[in-house]
């Protein structure tokens, strides 16, 4: 059987994990979670100059029940921490988190009692984007790293279903 006969086949043979990973990584729906100055850079990433839509993450959702990606951009205060956790809990599985900026990742220059010293203390973070503020191209790079991580995940993860591996 030659290559020309294989191309004409009406069937596409692939692994289910690869197919589901491809679909998930190319259709991310971020929730609006701008908390401080980094949110302006996040909005610029979605604008026409940087065009986050090229990576399948163009549609910022106002409802966490329609989103699977949370981009935490900016400092998280102690009063805002339960709200961030509540919004994260409302998102559907599978869900991912990008921590954007030094304030979201480690508290930034605000080393005091009022600011959470890293959003990873309240929700699990998949990708950290450094900078103060990080530029739109840095967020796009973080988005591409998240897409690589999503593509490597199993279609049905035993840790998500509560079953033993």
Protein Blocks (a to p, Z undefined) as FASTA:
>chain_A
ZZklmmmpcbdcddfklmmmmmmmmmcccddddfblmlmmmmmmmmmklopmlnopabcc
fbfklccbdcdedjddfklmmmmmmmmmmpccddddddedjklmnopjmlcfkbcghjkl
mbccfbdcedjdddfklmmmmmmmmmmmmmmpcfbdfklnopaZZ
